[in-house]
Amino acid sequence: MSFILRRFAFYLVAILIAISFNFLIPRLMPGDPVDALFASAQGRMPLETLQAYKEMLGFVDGPLWVQYLQYMKSIFTWDLGPTIMLFPLPVTELLAVKLPWTLGLAGMSTVICVMIGLVIGTFAAYNRGGFTDRFMPAFWAFMGAMPQPVTALFLFFILALSWKWFPLSYGANPDLDPGWTLEYVSSVLHHAVLPILCMIIGGIGAWIFNMRNAMINVLGEDYITMARAKGLSNRRVMTHYAARNALLPVVTAVSMQVGFVMAGAIFIETVFNYPGVGLLLFKALAARDYPTMQACFLMIVVFVLVFNFIADLLNLWLDPRLRK
Amino acid sequence: MKKLGIVTAIATVVATVNMAHAAGAHAQGGTLTVPIITQTFVEDFNPYSGAQADMVSGTMYEPLYVINTLKGDINWRLAENYAYAKDLMSMTIKLKKGLTWSDGQALNADDLVFSLNLGRDDAKLDATGQWGSKKFTSVEKLDDLTVKINFSAKDGTIDWHLPRLHVVPEHIFAGVDDLSTFKNPNPVGSGPITEVKQVRDNQIEICRNPNYYKASEGLPYLDCIKFRQYTDNSQIQAALINDEIDWGSNFISDIDKTYVEASPETHGYWYPANDLINVYLNTRELPFSDVRFRQAFSMAMDRELIVDLAAYGYPTVETQVSGIGEFFKTHLNDEVNSKYNYLAEYNPERAMELLEEAGFKDVDGDGFVENPDGSEINFDIHVVNGWTDWVQTVQMVSEFLAEVGIKANTKTVDWSVYDSALKEGTYQASINWSRTNGEDPIQAYRDYFYTAQQGLSWHTNHGISSEKVDKLIDEYSATVDEARRKAILAELMEFTSENLPFVPLFSNPTWYQYNATRIGGWPTEENDFVQPVFYNGGNKLLVFEQLYAK
């Protein structure tokens, strides 16, 4: 119990520090958001209007520490302010639009990646030296080493643009009304195939290696020899004895991975016009949209730390040795 | 009996055919699909909030009139005419009779007065910018259809700014507390497309105005406009190729091969000249302080090659240095140009001669010339990181300079650095646009030289200005005499060509691609009825009016 409380306190402090950095770092960049806004309007805004916007957006005033206190207050009251790119849309509304898609993409692709990766890794380790072991890890490592934009563009050009098997853009068909109808859900799945495929191709190599190495470690243990000596079938030894123990480090890795994937996949989102958080963050950076940037960073930080905490808890639950 | 039946039948057929003709040249129906670059769509149809202005300006809220610079005439929309008072201290605008909003209520002088007065107390609502620049003093209603605007000083140029006004319904907007954050759901508009059919994150569809003032002419032919969301130019290119959208307004690389070849019958583009692109030189420091150096710079450029190699041949080469470009070709002055045209010709030998005459010699033998006082010449030309065609342009510029012995570097910088360097005049050389695509060429010279603009505009801080020029610019606005205006322009062109504070390279193309798979009536080089600029509400309206479903 005290372990959990200590961990919780640790993560709380970590979040506070991370939030403070979130505030400081964008402010250190040169340039100011209203000039960036003016640039995107390409001079269509009269100069006097520009001045008025500067005053309205207000954060050019006040010393840094006043802005900092304002920022901390806004986080705890969940009033993250309006975006600059789409003024006066509140940041929370903009994120609420993008977050489900990133969660869906990140969640689905991580789950599929992990499942397939674990199965292949287990097989490869157990039949060390066999075809699976010699071919799969190396092949998928090679595919994963290709830069994400290259894989994305390949799939986009061949499957979407030329053969037209899959759609070019969007999370779902724009002509359909969002809702839990069969039509809409199947459209969502149809649109998700290529982005998920990209993420899997890029990520699966790591999971195969992860699981394979964990398994190989475990296979050297005495209790495996014991299980075999007891006369249990190969499959039972592999799943109930070896894999179960090898999963412990993998669980930690998965939890942390989901946290990081929440940062979004910029390249995939750019190529497939997928409504995720990655590209939003990138565009917010270019537009010096501080409120949006801060909210995105906050979200990523919270997710990473929360999933780290979950990983800790899971380890505690799965591994009796930690409870002592 | 039988004969009577046949005659009746023929009469009916003829009557129907006549009715179809009276209704318009094309049948009604069809949807136009256009791309908008944004993170997500929101339910905001307020032209004053700016969030989704491109969706509502022109097609939902018609302007008073559209100045068609390509054809040199005015297309009257809500206004019937305008007239300046003899002393140029006021003007009257007369609205057309019988105009209605999409909810059936009358559109009259009350709405116009209301819309004009919005900018008086709140700079964010000053669409024309004339309250902020203190030009307007008051607005009066003369009668149900006529409005008078009073000026603070003689001004004959206000008519250029009026098309930017968004005329909004008083009966909807008057009750609102803060107009700049008002979302205007269920919009009531005056244009051809006002009824919002659906709002989704990635698509907004707006359909026909049931009470459109031009409905009797059968306009508009199309029923609806579908706005589709994209986050990047590159996605739009793919969507155009796959016939998902009809009208593109962005740069497409190698367009003949990637877009046109995919379907030569229906995929097309037209890139008429837009604003002039110049390399601005900071004339306050050496070596730019010597006009002969600037002239040599200009003659060292092979503009044709730059356009072909750096920009795929899309822009228009500029062959004169008077400060305006192909966009205002009807205003070009042959007398001035014939004197100074040689500066825009590719003549590296003459450039090198000029450098020698001016005292720029290579004293240390490194192949590059030094200043007359012996100090090194090695300057940076600013360009924004990521604007690939301009980066290549600047690279070619520095290569051409090296050929005549001038050492220059391409310096790619972040937007904010580029922006502040130009405004504050802390650059050495920088490539940038110019204000040469507005309503009148005087705006270009005002933007280049008017002393009060220094620090506010990108194009004014090159170090060359004069009181005489300021006075000429002021005089231009205070007169409507064509002959005097022409003479003033000629003087300004002579001043620009003589002093050459910037080196003109080429005219930016108007990015415009069209897809004729479902929609016809597009403007093209042969059918050039208007400059096809999507983000200009008036031009967009004029194009939309001609489109019909095939």
Interface residues (C-beta under 8 A of the other chain):
Chain A: P30 G31 D32 D35 A36 A39 A41 Q42 G43 R44 M45 P46 L47 E48 T49 Q51 A52 Y53 M56 M85 L86 F87 P88 L89 E93 L94 V97 K98 F156 A160 L161 K164 L168 S169 Y170 G171 A172 P174 D175 D177 P178 E269 T270 V271 N273 P275 L279 L280 K283 A286 R288
Chain B: T38 Q39 T40 V42 D44 S49 G50 A51 D122 A123 K124 D126 A127 T128 G129 W131 G132 S133 S180 T181 Q198 R200 D201 N202 Q203 R228 Q229 Y230 T231 D232 S234 Q235 A238 A239 I241 N242 E244 D414 W415 S416 V417 D419 S420 W433 R435 L456 S457 Y535
